């Protein structure tokens, strides 16, 4: 936030022409001392918030004139009329969310008293003071009554707001107490403060029993081995985390639970509470195990199928090889050899599927290299009279 300029009687004023030194940093007059009749000042200021410039709001006060900060406003100018002689300090600060404020900037100045504030006039004032005292008391009383009425209106408004919040809290309390999920609330020391009826239904322990049997710390009441790290990460990152663990009930039964751990912070960003909600997911875990077992069996079956197909193709290739030994015609022999190579190329695919982790694809680069190696051996081209120039990536096919 920046104080741009100071106006006198709602108009720009040439302070330098009046003999004041102008600050090179702020552009404002230094050591400002005003006469008693130059007592209507306007302070022009502005705040910069790049993320949301339209959300900037301000509050200001004139120490020595105001008792407290002015209400939050979007106006970027503050007017003060009839400023009495004395020393003052104008302060202004800005916010974009109504909670976090910038450091206030301060501008100090002085208004000098008029000549009639001499000792003689003070004697006259003392004589006349009693006359005005009654009127002053009446005005003061009227203002006090007005403030009292305003305060009473604020109290009534605040009471209505609290009543509305109490209704919401009552509804939340009803939901938290009647849900089947187990809910635990820990304080800022990670000690158990409260748990709902759902916890007793799910685990079997009451609040006193669980403290006596397990303890009252969050690490005592959670079965996950890395609970301390989970809690530290949630507090550090200011967000919830979900984890799964196996829980033992009061009667010794075990079940799987999905837990949601949420840290709660106060307006000062200090840890206030930790809320843990447990949900029974035993049925889901059983189904997941069944699915995993089914997928494992399916993978084994597919590998066995590929293995048997590969063996059958190799058997066919061997039969073709045996049969080719009885052939004397070169054309027929080449036809048998070509057919045998085609069968072998198919057998290589099934062999790679059988050996790979992914049963749905073949490594094209590996397959081509194996196929070329077989062809070289099949045609007896291993003496170096044929060279291979292979440029191919390991592409899944």
TAHU-V726504 format. One record per backbone hydrogen bond with DSSP energy under -0.5 kcal/mol. CO is the residue of the C=O (numbers start at 1). NH is the residue of the N-H. E is the energy in kcal/mol with one decimal. If there is no record, write none. Layout:
# TAHU-V726504
co = <CO;CO>
nh = <NH;NH>
e = <E;E>
This chain:
# TAHU-V726504
co = <2;2;5;7;8;11;13;14;15;15;16;21;23;28;32;34;35;37;39;39;40;41;42;42;43;43;44;44;46;47;52;53;57;58;59;60;61;61;62;62;63;66;73;76;78;80;82;86;88;89;90;91;92;93;94;95;99;100;105;107;108;109;110;110;111;114;118;119;120;121;122;123;124;125;126;128;129;130;131;132;133;134;135;136;137;138;139;140;141;142;143;144;145;146;147;148;149;150;151;152;153;154;155;156;157;158;159;160;161;162;163;164;165;166;167;168;169;170;171;172;173;174;175;177;182;183;184;185;185;186;187;190;191;194;196;196;197;198;199;199;200;203;206;207;208;209;210;210;216;217;217;218;224;226;227;228;229;230;231;232;233;234;234;241;243;245;245;247;249;253;255;256;256;257;257;258;259;259;260;260;261;262;264;264;266;270;273;274;275;276;277;278;279;281;282;283;284;285;286;287;288;289;290;291;292;293;294;295;296;297;298;299;300;301;302;303;304;305;306;307;308;309;310;311;312;313;314;315;316;317;318;319;320;321;322;323;324;329;330;331;332;333;334;335;336;337;338;339;340;341;342;343;344;345;346;347;348;349;350;351;352;357;358;362;362;363;364;365;366;367;368;369;370;371;372;373;374;375;376;377;380;388;389;393;395>
nh = <4;46;44;42;11;8;15;18;18;20;19;30;27;23;110;112;38;39;41;83;9;80;7;44;45;78;4;5;2;49;55;56;95;73;93;70;63;91;65;66;89;64;58;45;43;41;84;111;109;63;107;61;105;59;102;57;101;96;92;90;32;88;34;112;86;117;122;123;124;125;126;127;128;129;130;132;133;134;135;136;137;138;139;140;141;142;143;144;145;146;147;148;149;150;151;152;153;154;155;156;157;158;159;160;161;162;163;164;165;166;167;168;169;170;171;172;173;174;175;176;177;178;179;197;278;196;276;193;194;274;190;218;187;185;199;200;201;202;203;204;204;250;210;211;212;213;214;215;192;220;221;222;227;230;231;232;233;234;235;236;237;238;239;261;259;247;257;255;252;249;247;281;282;245;259;279;243;261;262;277;241;275;272;273;269;266;264;186;262;184;260;182;258;285;286;287;288;289;290;291;292;293;294;295;296;297;298;299;300;301;302;303;304;305;306;307;308;309;310;311;312;313;314;315;316;317;318;319;320;321;322;323;324;325;325;326;327;333;334;335;336;337;338;339;340;341;342;343;344;345;346;347;348;349;350;351;352;353;354;355;356;359;361;364;397;367;368;369;370;371;372;373;374;375;376;377;378;379;381;380;382;390;391;395;364>
e = <-0.7;-2.3;-2.6;-2.1;-0.9;-2.4;-1.6;-0.8;-0.6;-1.9;-1.5;-2.8;-2.3;-2.7;-1.9;-3.2;-1.6;-0.8;-0.6;-1.9;-3.1;-2.9;-2.9;-0.6;-0.5;-2.1;-2.0;-1.4;-3.0;-0.5;-1.7;-1.1;-2.1;-2.5;-2.1;-3.2;-0.6;-2.9;-2.8;-3.3;-1.2;-0.6;-3.5;-2.3;-2.9;-2.2;-0.5;-2.9;-2.1;-2.5;-2.4;-2.1;-2.2;-1.7;-2.7;-2.8;-0.5;-0.6;-1.5;-3.1;-0.5;-2.9;-3.3;-0.5;-2.1;-1.4;-1.8;-1.9;-2.0;-2.9;-2.2;-1.9;-2.7;-1.9;-0.9;-1.8;-1.0;-0.8;-0.6;-2.8;-2.6;-2.1;-2.5;-3.0;-2.9;-2.6;-2.6;-2.7;-2.5;-2.3;-3.2;-2.7;-2.5;-2.5;-3.0;-2.5;-2.3;-2.2;-2.6;-2.5;-2.5;-2.9;-2.5;-2.1;-2.1;-2.6;-2.4;-2.3;-2.4;-2.6;-1.9;-1.8;-2.9;-2.3;-2.0;-2.6;-2.7;-2.0;-2.4;-2.8;-2.1;-1.8;-1.5;-0.6;-3.2;-1.6;-2.8;-3.2;-1.6;-2.1;-2.1;-1.8;-2.5;-2.9;-0.8;-1.0;-2.3;-2.3;-3.2;-0.8;-1.1;-2.8;-2.7;-1.6;-2.1;-2.8;-2.2;-1.6;-3.1;-0.7;-1.3;-0.6;-1.3;-2.2;-2.7;-2.3;-2.5;-2.3;-2.3;-2.4;-2.7;-1.3;-1.2;-2.7;-3.3;-0.5;-2.5;-2.1;-1.5;-3.1;-3.1;-2.4;-0.6;-2.0;-0.6;-1.8;-2.3;-0.6;-0.5;-1.9;-1.8;-2.9;-3.4;-1.5;-2.0;-2.4;-3.2;-3.1;-2.8;-2.7;-2.3;-1.9;-2.7;-2.5;-2.4;-2.3;-2.5;-2.6;-2.4;-2.5;-2.8;-2.7;-2.6;-2.8;-2.3;-2.6;-2.5;-2.5;-2.4;-2.6;-2.7;-2.5;-2.3;-2.3;-2.9;-2.6;-2.4;-2.8;-2.5;-2.2;-2.7;-2.6;-2.3;-2.3;-2.4;-2.6;-2.6;-2.5;-2.6;-2.1;-2.5;-2.8;-2.2;-0.6;-0.9;-1.6;-1.3;-2.3;-2.4;-2.0;-2.4;-2.5;-2.7;-2.4;-2.7;-2.2;-2.0;-2.3;-2.4;-2.5;-1.6;-2.3;-2.4;-1.2;-1.8;-2.2;-2.3;-2.3;-2.1;-1.7;-1.6;-0.7;-0.8;-0.8;-3.0;-2.5;-2.7;-2.0;-2.2;-2.6;-2.7;-2.0;-2.2;-2.4;-2.5;-1.8;-2.9;-2.4;-2.9;-0.9;-0.6;-0.6;-0.5;-2.0;-3.1>
